[in-house]
Amino acid sequence: MGFLLYIIIGIISGFVAGKIMRGGGFGILVNLVVGIIGGLLGGWLFSLLGIYSWGIIGSLITSVIGAIVFLWILSFFTPTSK
């Protein structure tokens, strides 16, 4: 059950991160996948800093921050159309 909860939180955070990022991210499907990866990234980065989250809200905040960082990193590797 815990793994499913992480996936759901990652999906929600990918959606939220896509709305926060300028340009809307990379589309809904990619944003959802990025949210899952970002949740893992956020948890890892926060644990390196000695910051731990508890509960669903803490996990969601960590996951959204991780997804935003991951979307920001991905933006350097994708061409922009002007």
LOLOBA-866106 format. One record per residue: residue in three letters; x, y, z of N, C-alpha, C in turn; chain. Coordinates in nm, 4 decimals, always signed. Each point is the difference from the previous one (the first is absolute). Layout:
N
<site><code>Ala</code><n_X>X</n_X><n_Y>Y</n_Y><n_Z>Z</n_Z><ca_X>X</ca_X><ca_Y>Y</ca_Y><ca_Z>Z</ca_Z><c_X>X</c_X><c_Y>Y</c_Y><c_Z>Z</c_Z><unit>A</unit></site>
...
END
This chain:
82
<site><code>Met</code><n_X>+0.0813</n_X><n_Y>-0.1193</n_Y><n_Z>+0.0000</n_Z><ca_X>-0.0813</ca_X><ca_Y>+0.1193</ca_Y><ca_Z>+0.0000</ca_Z><c_X>+0.0859</c_X><c_Y>+0.1262</c_Y><c_Z>+0.0000</c_Z><unit>A</unit></site>
<site><code>Gly</code><n_X>+0.1140</n_X><n_Y>-0.0024</n_Y><n_Z>+0.0682</n_Z><ca_X>+0.0875</ca_X><ca_Y>+0.1154</ca_Y><ca_Z>+0.0083</ca_Z><c_X>+0.0545</c_X><c_Y>+0.0410</c_Y><c_Z>-0.1356</c_Z><unit>A</unit></site>
<site><code>Phe</code><n_X>+0.0365</n_X><n_Y>-0.0983</n_Y><n_Z>-0.0829</n_Z><ca_X>+0.0539</ca_X><ca_Y>+0.0293</ca_Y><ca_Z>-0.1323</ca_Z><c_X>-0.1050</c_X><c_Y>+0.0679</c_Y><c_Z>-0.0873</c_Z><unit>A</unit></site>
<site><code>Leu</code><n_X>-0.1230</n_X><n_Y>-0.0475</n_Y><n_Z>+0.0066</n_Z><ca_X>-0.1093</ca_X><ca_Y>+0.0608</ca_Y><ca_Z>-0.0756</ca_Z><c_X>-0.0230</c_X><c_Y>+0.1441</c_Y><c_Z>+0.0441</c_Z><unit>A</unit></site>
<site><code>Leu</code><n_X>+0.0125</n_X><n_Y>+0.0247</n_Y><n_Z>+0.1296</n_Z><ca_X>-0.0158</ca_X><ca_Y>+0.1356</ca_Y><ca_Z>+0.0516</ca_Z><c_X>+0.1092</c_X><c_Y>+0.0923</c_Y><c_Z>-0.0540</c_Z><unit>A</unit></site>
<site><code>Tyr</code><n_X>+0.1232</n_X><n_Y>-0.0501</n_Y><n_Z>-0.0080</n_Z><ca_X>+0.1087</ca_X><ca_Y>+0.0802</ca_Y><ca_Z>-0.0567</ca_Z><c_X>-0.0267</c_X><c_Y>+0.0339</c_Y><c_Z>-0.1465</c_Z><unit>A</unit></site>
<site><code>Ile</code><n_X>-0.0532</n_X><n_Y>-0.0954</n_Y><n_Z>-0.0749</n_Z><ca_X>-0.0304</ca_X><ca_Y>+0.0243</ca_Y><ca_Z>-0.1407</ca_Z><c_X>-0.1101</c_X><c_Y>+0.1056</c_Y><c_Z>-0.0128</c_Z><unit>A</unit></site>
<site><code>Ile</code><n_X>-0.1032</n_X><n_Y>-0.0108</n_Y><n_Z>+0.0823</n_Z><ca_X>-0.1098</ca_X><ca_Y>+0.0970</ca_Y><ca_Z>-0.0042</ca_Z><c_X>+0.0500</c_X><c_Y>+0.1394</c_Y><c_Z>+0.0365</c_Z><unit>A</unit></site>
<site><code>Ile</code><n_X>+0.0819</n_X><n_Y>+0.0089</n_Y><n_Z>+0.1041</n_Z><ca_X>+0.0568</ca_X><ca_Y>+0.1296</ca_Y><ca_Z>+0.0391</ca_Z><c_X>+0.0895</c_X><c_Y>+0.0541</c_Y><c_Z>-0.1109</c_Z><unit>A</unit></site>
<site><code>Gly</code><n_X>+0.0767</n_X><n_Y>-0.0862</n_Y><n_Z>-0.0646</n_Z><ca_X>+0.0851</ca_X><ca_Y>+0.0425</ca_Y><ca_Z>-0.1112</ca_Z><c_X>-0.0804</c_X><c_Y>+0.0520</c_Y><c_Z>-0.1169</c_Z><unit>A</unit></site>
<site><code>Ile</code><n_X>-0.1106</n_X><n_Y>-0.0659</n_Y><n_Z>-0.0307</n_Z><ca_X>-0.0854</ca_X><ca_Y>+0.0453</ca_Y><ca_Z>-0.1094</ca_Z><c_X>-0.0589</c_X><c_Y>+0.1375</c_Y><c_Z>+0.0312</c_Z><unit>A</unit></site>
<site><code>Ile</code><n_X>-0.0483</n_X><n_Y>+0.0157</n_Y><n_Z>+0.1217</n_Z><ca_X>-0.0561</ca_X><ca_Y>+0.1299</ca_Y><ca_Z>+0.0404</ca_Z><c_X>+0.1070</c_X><c_Y>+0.1081</c_Y><c_Z>-0.0051</c_Z><unit>A</unit></site>
<site><code>Ser</code><n_X>+0.1197</n_X><n_Y>-0.0329</n_Y><n_Z>+0.0489</n_Z><ca_X>+0.1065</ca_X><ca_Y>+0.1007</ca_Y><ca_Z>+0.0015</ca_Z><c_X>+0.0459</c_X><c_Y>+0.0350</c_Y><c_Z>-0.1411</c_Z><unit>A</unit></site>
<site><code>Gly</code><n_X>-0.0011</n_X><n_Y>-0.0953</n_Y><n_Z>-0.0916</n_Z><ca_X>+0.0348</ca_X><ca_Y>+0.0298</ca_Y><ca_Z>-0.1386</ca_Z><c_X>-0.0996</c_X><c_Y>+0.0950</c_Y><c_Z>-0.0627</c_Z><unit>A</unit></site>
<site><code>Phe</code><n_X>-0.1267</n_X><n_Y>-0.0195</n_Y><n_Z>+0.0307</n_Z><ca_X>-0.1040</ca_X><ca_Y>+0.0901</ca_Y><ca_Z>-0.0505</ca_Z><c_X>+0.0194</c_X><c_Y>+0.1401</c_Y><c_Z>+0.0562</c_Z><unit>A</unit></site>
<site><code>Val</code><n_X>+0.0236</n_X><n_Y>+0.0078</n_Y><n_Z>+0.1313</n_Z><ca_X>+0.0193</ca_X><ca_Y>+0.1303</ca_Y><ca_Z>+0.0651</ca_Z><c_X>+0.1266</c_X><c_Y>+0.0677</c_Y><c_Z>-0.0521</c_Z><unit>A</unit></site>
<site><code>Ala</code><n_X>+0.1079</n_X><n_Y>-0.0754</n_Y><n_Z>-0.0138</n_Z><ca_X>+0.1256</ca_X><ca_Y>+0.0575</ca_Y><ca_Z>-0.0487</ca_Z><c_X>-0.0153</c_X><c_Y>+0.0523</c_Y><c_Z>-0.1422</c_Z><unit>A</unit></site>
<site><code>Gly</code><n_X>-0.0748</n_X><n_Y>-0.0718</n_Y><n_Z>-0.0838</n_Z><ca_X>-0.0242</ca_X><ca_Y>+0.0455</ca_Y><ca_Z>-0.1361</ca_Z><c_X>-0.0763</c_X><c_Y>+0.1312</c_Y><c_Z>-0.0030</c_Z><unit>A</unit></site>
<site><code>Lys</code><n_X>-0.0912</n_X><n_Y>+0.0190</n_Y><n_Z>+0.0951</n_Z><ca_X>-0.0751</ca_X><ca_Y>+0.1249</ca_Y><ca_Z>+0.0075</ca_Z><c_X>+0.0870</c_X><c_Y>+0.1142</c_Y><c_Z>+0.0525</c_Z><unit>A</unit></site>
<site><code>Ile</code><n_X>+0.0947</n_X><n_Y>-0.0315</n_Y><n_Z>+0.0880</n_Z><ca_X>+0.0865</ca_X><ca_Y>+0.1031</ca_Y><ca_Z>+0.0586</ca_Z><c_X>+0.1070</c_X><c_Y>+0.0449</c_Y><c_Z>-0.0991</c_Z><unit>A</unit></site>
<site><code>Met</code><n_X>+0.0551</n_X><n_Y>-0.0941</n_Y><n_Z>-0.0749</n_Z><ca_X>+0.1087</ca_X><ca_Y>+0.0328</ca_Y><ca_Z>-0.0927</ca_Z><c_X>-0.0510</c_X><c_Y>+0.0873</c_Y><c_Z>-0.1131</c_Z><unit>A</unit></site>
<site><code>Arg</code><n_X>+0.0815</n_X><n_Y>+0.0953</n_Y><n_Z>-0.0393</n_Z><ca_X>-0.0331</ca_X><ca_Y>+0.0874</ca_Y><ca_Z>-0.1126</ca_Z><c_X>-0.0081</c_X><c_Y>-0.0852</c_Y><c_Z>-0.1266</c_Z><unit>A</unit></site>
<site><code>Gly</code><n_X>-0.1023</n_X><n_Y>+0.0178</n_Y><n_Z>-0.0778</n_Z><ca_X>-0.0186</ca_X><ca_Y>-0.0763</ca_Y><ca_Z>-0.1228</ca_Z><c_X>-0.0765</c_X><c_Y>-0.1290</c_Y><c_Z>+0.0214</c_Z><unit>A</unit></site>
<site><code>Gly</code><n_X>-0.0352</n_X><n_Y>-0.0327</n_Y><n_Z>+0.1224</n_Z><ca_X>-0.0814</ca_X><ca_Y>-0.1178</ca_Y><ca_Z>+0.0267</ca_Z><c_X>+0.0742</c_X><c_Y>-0.1312</c_Y><c_Z>-0.0017</c_Z><unit>A</unit></site>
<site><code>Gly</code><n_X>+0.1317</n_X><n_Y>+0.0033</n_Y><n_Z>+0.0024</n_Z><ca_X>+0.0752</ca_X><ca_Y>-0.1245</ca_Y><ca_Z>+0.0011</ca_Z><c_X>+0.0055</c_X><c_Y>-0.0619</c_Y><c_Z>-0.1390</c_Z><unit>A</unit></site>
<site><code>Phe</code><n_X>-0.0185</n_X><n_Y>-0.1311</n_Y><n_Z>-0.0086</n_Z><ca_X>+0.0168</ca_X><ca_Y>-0.0729</ca_Y><ca_Z>-0.1257</ca_Z><c_X>-0.1261</c_X><c_Y>-0.0724</c_Y><c_Z>-0.0445</c_Z><unit>A</unit></site>
<site><code>Gly</code><n_X>-0.1131</n_X><n_Y>+0.0361</n_Y><n_Z>+0.0523</n_Z><ca_X>-0.1235</ca_X><ca_Y>-0.0700</ca_Y><ca_Z>-0.0327</ca_Z><c_X>-0.0415</c_X><c_Y>-0.0865</c_Y><c_Z>+0.1175</c_Z><unit>A</unit></site>
<site><code>Ile</code><n_X>-0.1253</n_X><n_Y>-0.0325</n_Y><n_Z>+0.0068</n_Z><ca_X>-0.0553</ca_X><ca_Y>-0.0653</ca_Y><ca_Z>+0.1175</ca_Z><c_X>+0.0633</c_X><c_Y>-0.1366</c_Y><c_Z>+0.0268</c_Z><unit>A</unit></site>
<site><code>Leu</code><n_X>+0.0174</n_X><n_Y>-0.0840</n_Y><n_Z>-0.1026</n_Z><ca_X>+0.0532</ca_X><ca_Y>-0.1342</ca_Y><ca_Z>+0.0222</ca_Z><c_X>+0.1438</c_X><c_Y>+0.0049</c_Y><c_Z>+0.0500</c_Z><unit>A</unit></site>
<site><code>Val</code><n_X>+0.0832</n_X><n_Y>+0.0817</n_Y><n_Z>-0.0641</n_Z><ca_X>+0.1401</ca_X><ca_Y>+0.0114</ca_Y><ca_Z>+0.0422</ca_Z><c_X>+0.0082</c_X><c_Y>+0.0610</c_Y><c_Z>+0.1388</c_Z><unit>A</unit></site>
<site><code>Asn</code><n_X>-0.0849</n_X><n_Y>+0.0995</n_Y><n_Z>+0.0284</n_Z><ca_X>-0.0002</ca_X><ca_Y>+0.0608</ca_Y><ca_Z>+0.1330</ca_Z><c_X>-0.0348</c_X><c_Y>-0.1022</c_Y><c_Z>+0.1081</c_Z><unit>A</unit></site>
<site><code>Leu</code><n_X>-0.0911</n_X><n_Y>-0.0916</n_Y><n_Z>-0.0294</n_Z><ca_X>-0.0360</ca_X><ca_Y>-0.1020</ca_Y><ca_Z>+0.0986</ca_Z><c_X>+0.1168</c_X><c_Y>-0.0949</c_Y><c_Z>+0.0261</c_Z><unit>A</unit></site>
<site><code>Val</code><n_X>+0.0687</n_X><n_Y>-0.0393</n_Y><n_Z>-0.1063</n_Z><ca_X>+0.1178</ca_X><ca_Y>-0.0868</ca_Y><ca_Z>+0.0164</ca_Z><c_X>+0.1104</c_X><c_Y>+0.0761</c_Y><c_Z>+0.0726</c_Z><unit>A</unit></site>
<site><code>Val</code><n_X>+0.0182</n_X><n_Y>+0.1261</n_Y><n_Z>-0.0364</n_Z><ca_X>+0.0996</ca_X><ca_Y>+0.0841</ca_Y><ca_Z>+0.0666</ca_Z><c_X>-0.0336</c_X><c_Y>+0.0128</c_Y><c_Z>+0.1488</c_Z><unit>A</unit></site>
<site><code>Gly</code><n_X>-0.1278</n_X><n_Y>+0.0066</n_Y><n_Z>+0.0326</n_Z><ca_X>-0.0410</ca_X><ca_Y>+0.0074</ca_Y><ca_Z>+0.1397</ca_Z><c_X>+0.0433</c_X><c_Y>-0.1213</c_Y><c_Z>+0.0792</c_Z><unit>A</unit></site>
<site><code>Ile</code><n_X>-0.0132</n_X><n_Y>-0.1166</n_Y><n_Z>-0.0586</n_Z><ca_X>+0.0429</ca_X><ca_Y>-0.1226</ca_Y><ca_Z>+0.0676</ca_Z><c_X>+0.1514</c_X><c_Y>+0.0008</c_Y><c_Z>+0.0199</c_Z><unit>A</unit></site>
<site><code>Ile</code><n_X>+0.0734</n_X><n_Y>+0.0336</n_Y><n_Z>-0.1059</n_Z><ca_X>+0.1463</ca_X><ca_Y>+0.0075</ca_Y><ca_Z>+0.0100</ca_Z><c_X>+0.0406</c_X><c_Y>+0.1134</c_Y><c_Z>+0.0944</c_Z><unit>A</unit></site>
<site><code>Gly</code><n_X>-0.0699</n_X><n_Y>+0.1111</n_Y><n_Z>-0.0089</n_Z><ca_X>+0.0291</ca_X><ca_Y>+0.1142</ca_Y><ca_Z>+0.0861</ca_Z><c_X>-0.0231</c_X><c_Y>-0.0299</c_Y><c_Z>+0.1463</c_Z><unit>A</unit></site>
<site><code>Gly</code><n_X>-0.0999</n_X><n_Y>-0.0821</n_Y><n_Z>+0.0286</n_Z><ca_X>-0.0233</ca_X><ca_Y>-0.0404</ca_Y><ca_Z>+0.1384</ca_Z><c_X>+0.1187</c_X><c_Y>-0.0765</c_Y><c_Z>+0.0566</c_Z><unit>A</unit></site>
<site><code>Leu</code><n_X>+0.0548</n_X><n_Y>-0.0881</n_Y><n_Z>-0.0803</n_Z><ca_X>+0.1201</ca_X><ca_Y>-0.0735</ca_Y><ca_Z>+0.0423</ca_Z><c_X>+0.1187</c_X><c_Y>+0.0954</c_Y><c_Z>+0.0147</c_Z><unit>A</unit></site>
<site><code>Leu</code><n_X>+0.0147</n_X><n_Y>+0.0901</n_Y><n_Z>-0.0979</n_Z><ca_X>+0.1089</ca_X><ca_Y>+0.0981</ca_Y><ca_Z>+0.0046</ca_Z><c_X>-0.0126</c_X><c_Y>+0.0912</c_Y><c_Z>+0.1208</c_Z><unit>A</unit></site>
<site><code>Gly</code><n_X>-0.1212</n_X><n_Y>+0.0486</n_Y><n_Z>+0.0260</n_Z><ca_X>-0.0223</ca_X><ca_Y>+0.0873</ca_Y><ca_Z>+0.1147</ca_Z><c_X>+0.0305</c_X><c_Y>-0.0690</c_Y><c_Z>+0.1313</c_Z><unit>A</unit></site>
<site><code>Gly</code><n_X>-0.0450</n_X><n_Y>-0.1236</n_Y><n_Z>+0.0129</n_Z><ca_X>+0.0296</ca_X><ca_Y>-0.0755</ca_Y><ca_Z>+0.1218</ca_Z><c_X>+0.1491</c_X><c_Y>-0.0205</c_Y><c_Z>+0.0198</c_Z><unit>A</unit></site>
<site><code>Trp</code><n_X>+0.0699</n_X><n_Y>-0.0280</n_Y><n_Z>-0.1093</n_Z><ca_X>+0.1440</ca_X><ca_Y>-0.0223</ca_Y><ca_Z>+0.0082</ca_Z><c_X>+0.0728</c_X><c_Y>+0.1299</c_Y><c_Z>+0.0345</c_Z><unit>A</unit></site>
<site><code>Leu</code><n_X>-0.0362</n_X><n_Y>+0.1093</n_Y><n_Z>-0.0692</n_Z><ca_X>+0.0662</ca_X><ca_Y>+0.1282</ca_Y><ca_Z>+0.0269</ca_Z><c_X>-0.0248</c_X><c_Y>+0.0476</c_Y><c_Z>+0.1433</c_Z><unit>A</unit></site>
<site><code>Phe</code><n_X>-0.1232</n_X><n_Y>-0.0119</n_Y><n_Z>+0.0446</n_Z><ca_X>-0.0318</ca_X><ca_Y>+0.0441</ca_Y><ca_Z>+0.1351</ca_Z><c_X>+0.0714</c_X><c_Y>-0.0857</c_Y><c_Z>+0.1047</c_Z><unit>A</unit></site>
<site><code>Ser</code><n_X>+0.0117</n_X><n_Y>-0.1306</n_Y><n_Z>-0.0263</n_Z><ca_X>+0.0706</ca_X><ca_Y>-0.0853</ca_Y><ca_Z>+0.0967</ca_Z><c_X>+0.1480</c_X><c_Y>+0.0342</c_Y><c_Z>+0.0047</c_Z><unit>A</unit></site>
<site><code>Leu</code><n_X>+0.0592</n_X><n_Y>+0.0411</n_Y><n_Z>-0.1137</n_Z><ca_X>+0.1397</ca_X><ca_Y>+0.0443</ca_Y><ca_Z>+0.0007</ca_Z><c_X>+0.0192</c_X><c_Y>+0.1236</c_Y><c_Z>+0.0865</c_Z><unit>A</unit></site>
<site><code>Leu</code><n_X>-0.1031</n_X><n_Y>+0.0858</n_Y><n_Z>+0.0010</n_Z><ca_X>+0.0059</ca_X><ca_Y>+0.1219</ca_Y><ca_Z>+0.0803</ca_Z><c_X>-0.0420</c_X><c_Y>-0.0232</c_Y><c_Z>+0.1449</c_Z><unit>A</unit></site>
<site><code>Gly</code><n_X>-0.0398</n_X><n_Y>-0.1222</n_Y><n_Z>+0.0321</n_Z><ca_X>-0.0430</ca_X><ca_Y>-0.0308</ca_Y><ca_Z>+0.1358</ca_Z><c_X>-0.1418</c_X><c_Y>+0.0458</c_Y><c_Z>+0.0303</c_Z><unit>A</unit></site>
<site><code>Ile</code><n_X>-0.0792</n_X><n_Y>+0.0233</n_Y><n_Z>-0.1051</n_Z><ca_X>-0.1388</ca_X><ca_Y>+0.0440</ca_Y><ca_Z>+0.0158</ca_Z><c_X>-0.0904</c_X><c_Y>-0.1174</c_Y><c_Z>-0.0347</c_Z><unit>A</unit></site>
<site><code>Tyr</code><n_X>-0.0873</n_X><n_Y>-0.0355</n_Y><n_Z>+0.0907</n_Z><ca_X>-0.0900</ca_X><ca_Y>-0.1121</ca_Y><ca_Z>-0.0215</ca_Z><c_X>-0.1441</c_X><c_Y>+0.0464</c_Y><c_Z>+0.0129</c_Z><unit>A</unit></site>
<site><code>Ser</code><n_X>-0.0862</n_X><n_Y>-0.0571</n_Y><n_Z>-0.0824</n_Z><ca_X>-0.1409</ca_X><ca_Y>+0.0386</ca_Y><ca_Z>+0.0033</ca_Z><c_X>-0.0820</c_X><c_Y>-0.1124</c_Y><c_Z>+0.0603</c_Z><unit>A</unit></site>
<site><code>Trp</code><n_X>-0.1091</n_X><n_Y>+0.0399</n_Y><n_Z>+0.0645</n_Z><ca_X>-0.0902</ca_X><ca_Y>-0.0973</ca_Y><ca_Z>+0.0594</ca_Z><c_X>-0.1398</c_X><c_Y>+0.0241</c_Y><c_Z>-0.0530</c_Z><unit>A</unit></site>
<site><code>Gly</code><n_X>-0.0714</n_X><n_Y>-0.1058</n_Y><n_Z>-0.0195</n_Z><ca_X>-0.1390</ca_X><ca_Y>+0.0103</ca_Y><ca_Z>-0.0416</ca_Z><c_X>-0.0160</c_X><c_Y>+0.0279</c_Y><c_Z>-0.1476</c_Z><unit>A</unit></site>
<site><code>Ile</code><n_X>-0.1235</n_X><n_Y>+0.0018</n_Y><n_Z>-0.0415</n_Z><ca_X>-0.0319</ca_X><ca_Y>+0.0182</ca_Y><ca_Z>-0.1412</ca_Z><c_X>+0.0339</c_X><c_Y>+0.1419</c_Y><c_Z>-0.0463</c_Z><unit>A</unit></site>
<site><code>Ile</code><n_X>-0.0282</n_X><n_Y>+0.1002</n_Y><n_Z>+0.0816</n_Z><ca_X>+0.0277</ca_X><ca_Y>+0.1385</ca_Y><ca_Z>-0.0397</ca_Z><c_X>+0.1504</c_X><c_Y>+0.0222</c_Y><c_Z>-0.0146</c_Z><unit>A</unit></site>
<site><code>Gly</code><n_X>+0.0783</n_X><n_Y>-0.0501</n_Y><n_Z>+0.0939</n_Z><ca_X>+0.1452</ca_X><ca_Y>+0.0133</ca_Y><ca_Z>-0.0089</ca_Z><c_X>+0.0553</c_X><c_Y>-0.0714</c_Y><c_Z>-0.1224</c_Z><unit>A</unit></site>
<site><code>Ser</code><n_X>-0.0539</n_X><n_Y>-0.1188</n_Y><n_Z>-0.0293</n_Z><ca_X>+0.0432</ca_X><ca_Y>-0.0735</ca_Y><ca_Z>-0.1190</ca_Z><c_X>-0.0390</c_X><c_Y>+0.0734</c_Y><c_Z>-0.1268</c_Z><unit>A</unit></site>
<site><code>Leu</code><n_X>-0.1166</n_X><n_Y>+0.0605</n_Y><n_Z>-0.0005</n_Z><ca_X>-0.0448</ca_X><ca_Y>+0.0745</ca_Y><ca_Z>-0.1175</ca_Z><c_X>+0.0884</c_X><c_Y>+0.1225</c_Y><c_Z>-0.0239</c_Z><unit>A</unit></site>
<site><code>Ile</code><n_X>+0.0334</n_X><n_Y>+0.0716</n_Y><n_Z>+0.1054</n_Z><ca_X>+0.0870</ca_X><ca_Y>+0.1173</ca_Y><ca_Z>-0.0130</ca_Z><c_X>+0.1379</c_X><c_Y>-0.0413</c_Y><c_Z>-0.0503</c_Z><unit>A</unit></site>
<site><code>Thr</code><n_X>+0.0555</n_X><n_Y>-0.1059</n_Y><n_Z>+0.0574</n_Z><ca_X>+0.1299</ca_X><ca_Y>-0.0504</ca_Y><ca_Z>-0.0429</ca_Z><c_X>-0.0042</c_X><c_Y>-0.0428</c_Y><c_Z>-0.1459</c_Z><unit>A</unit></site>
<site><code>Ser</code><n_X>-0.1056</n_X><n_Y>-0.0685</n_Y><n_Z>-0.0370</n_Z><ca_X>-0.0147</ca_X><ca_Y>-0.0485</ca_Y><ca_Z>-0.1357</ca_Z><c_X>-0.0174</c_X><c_Y>+0.1138</c_Y><c_Z>-0.1002</c_Z><unit>A</unit></site>
<site><code>Val</code><n_X>-0.0768</n_X><n_Y>+0.1004</n_Y><n_Z>+0.0341</n_Z><ca_X>-0.0188</ca_X><ca_Y>+0.1153</ca_Y><ca_Z>-0.0896</ca_Z><c_X>+0.1321</c_X><c_Y>+0.0725</c_Y><c_Z>-0.0202</c_Z><unit>A</unit></site>
<site><code>Ile</code><n_X>+0.0750</n_X><n_Y>+0.0207</n_Y><n_Z>+0.1064</n_Z><ca_X>+0.1304</ca_X><ca_Y>+0.0672</ca_Y><ca_Z>-0.0122</ca_Z><c_X>+0.0940</c_X><c_Y>-0.0824</c_Y><c_Z>-0.0867</c_Z><unit>A</unit></site>
<site><code>Gly</code><n_X>+0.0013</n_X><n_Y>-0.1305</n_Y><n_Z>+0.0209</n_Z><ca_X>+0.0832</ca_X><ca_Y>-0.0877</ca_Y><ca_Z>-0.0827</ca_Z><c_X>-0.0414</c_X><c_Y>+0.0022</c_Y><c_Z>-0.1460</c_Z><unit>A</unit></site>
<site><code>Ala</code><n_X>-0.1303</n_X><n_Y>+0.0020</n_Y><n_Z>-0.0262</n_Z><ca_X>-0.0495</ca_X><ca_Y>+0.0044</ca_Y><ca_Z>-0.1379</ca_Z><c_X>+0.0352</c_X><c_Y>+0.1328</c_Y><c_Z>-0.0669</c_Z><unit>A</unit></site>
<site><code>Ile</code><n_X>-0.0100</n_X><n_Y>+0.1091</n_Y><n_Z>+0.0741</n_Z><ca_X>+0.0369</ca_X><ca_Y>+0.1306</ca_Y><ca_Z>-0.0555</ca_Z><c_X>+0.1485</c_X><c_Y>+0.0023</c_Y><c_Z>-0.0346</c_Z><unit>A</unit></site>
<site><code>Val</code><n_X>+0.0834</n_X><n_Y>-0.0508</n_Y><n_Z>+0.0891</n_Z><ca_X>+0.1444</ca_X><ca_Y>-0.0052</ca_Y><ca_Z>-0.0265</ca_Z><c_X>+0.0269</c_X><c_Y>-0.0869</c_Y><c_Z>-0.1223</c_Z><unit>A</unit></site>
<site><code>Phe</code><n_X>-0.0682</n_X><n_Y>-0.1137</n_Y><n_Z>-0.0092</n_Z><ca_X>+0.0206</ca_X><ca_Y>-0.0896</ca_Y><ca_Z>-0.1133</ca_Z><c_X>-0.0479</c_X><c_Y>+0.0633</c_Y><c_Z>-0.1307</c_Z><unit>A</unit></site>
<site><code>Leu</code><n_X>-0.1150</n_X><n_Y>+0.0668</n_Y><n_Z>+0.0012</n_Z><ca_X>-0.0469</ca_X><ca_Y>+0.0710</ca_Y><ca_Z>-0.1196</ca_Z><c_X>+0.0965</c_X><c_Y>+0.1111</c_Y><c_Z>-0.0398</c_Z><unit>A</unit></site>
<site><code>Trp</code><n_X>+0.0549</n_X><n_Y>+0.0681</n_Y><n_Z>+0.0992</n_Z><ca_X>+0.0964</ca_X><ca_Y>+0.1065</ca_Y><ca_Z>-0.0277</ca_Z><c_X>+0.1259</c_X><c_Y>-0.0577</c_Y><c_Z>-0.0656</c_Z><unit>A</unit></site>
<site><code>Ile</code><n_X>+0.0483</n_X><n_Y>-0.1130</n_Y><n_Z>+0.0518</n_Z><ca_X>+0.1182</ca_X><ca_Y>-0.0646</ca_Y><ca_Z>-0.0592</ca_Z><c_X>-0.0312</c_X><c_Y>-0.0462</c_Y><c_Z>-0.1419</c_Z><unit>A</unit></site>
<site><code>Leu</code><n_X>-0.1172</n_X><n_Y>-0.0591</n_Y><n_Z>-0.0204</n_Z><ca_X>-0.0379</ca_X><ca_Y>-0.0457</ca_Y><ca_Z>-0.1338</ca_Z><c_X>-0.0108</c_X><c_Y>+0.1148</c_Y><c_Z>-0.0994</c_Z><unit>A</unit></site>
<site><code>Ser</code><n_X>-0.0356</n_X><n_Y>+0.1174</n_Y><n_Z>+0.0471</n_Z><ca_X>-0.0162</ca_X><ca_Y>+0.1141</ca_Y><ca_Z>-0.0904</ca_Z><c_X>+0.1321</c_X><c_Y>+0.0395</c_Y><c_Z>-0.0662</c_Z><unit>A</unit></site>
<site><code>Phe</code><n_X>+0.1120</n_X><n_Y>-0.0360</n_Y><n_Z>+0.0606</n_Z><ca_X>+0.1295</ca_X><ca_Y>+0.0299</ca_Y><ca_Z>-0.0604</ca_Z><c_X>+0.0329</c_X><c_Y>-0.0929</c_Y><c_Z>-0.1155</c_Z><unit>A</unit></site>
<site><code>Phe</code><n_X>-0.0652</n_X><n_Y>-0.1155</n_Y><n_Z>-0.0046</n_Z><ca_X>+0.0300</ca_X><ca_Y>-0.1007</ca_Y><ca_Z>-0.1010</ca_Z><c_X>-0.1027</c_X><c_Y>-0.0059</c_Y><c_Z>-0.1126</c_Z><unit>A</unit></site>
<site><code>Thr</code><n_X>-0.0972</n_X><n_Y>+0.0865</n_Y><n_Z>+0.0033</n_Z><ca_X>-0.1017</ca_X><ca_Y>+0.0012</ca_Y><ca_Z>-0.1052</ca_Z><c_X>+0.0096</c_X><c_Y>+0.1302</c_Y><c_Z>-0.0770</c_Z><unit>A</unit></site>
<site><code>Pro</code><n_X>-0.0183</n_X><n_Y>-0.0081</n_Y><n_Z>-0.1317</n_Z><ca_X>+0.0068</ca_X><ca_Y>+0.1229</ca_Y><ca_Z>-0.0795</ca_Z><c_X>-0.1211</c_X><c_Y>+0.0887</c_Y><c_Z>+0.0274</c_Z><unit>A</unit></site>
<site><code>Thr</code><n_X>+0.0231</n_X><n_Y>+0.1278</n_Y><n_Z>-0.0044</n_Z><ca_X>-0.1090</ca_X><ca_Y>+0.0956</ca_Y><ca_Z>+0.0186</ca_Z><c_X>-0.0326</c_X><c_Y>+0.0627</c_Y><c_Z>-0.1339</c_Z><unit>A</unit></site>
<site><code>Ser</code><n_X>-0.1260</n_X><n_Y>+0.0197</n_Y><n_Z>-0.0254</n_Z><ca_X>-0.0408</ca_X><ca_Y>+0.0651</ca_Y><ca_Z>-0.1247</ca_Z><c_X>-0.0358</c_X><c_Y>+0.1451</c_Y><c_Z>+0.0291</c_Z><unit>A</unit></site>
<site><code>Lys</code><n_X>+0.0605</n_X><n_Y>+0.0895</n_Y><n_Z>-0.0741</n_Z><ca_X>-0.0246</ca_X><ca_Y>+0.1431</ca_Y><ca_Z>+0.0219</ca_Z><c_X>-0.0534</c_X><c_Y>+0.0635</c_Y><c_Z>-0.1238</c_Z><unit>A</unit></site>
END
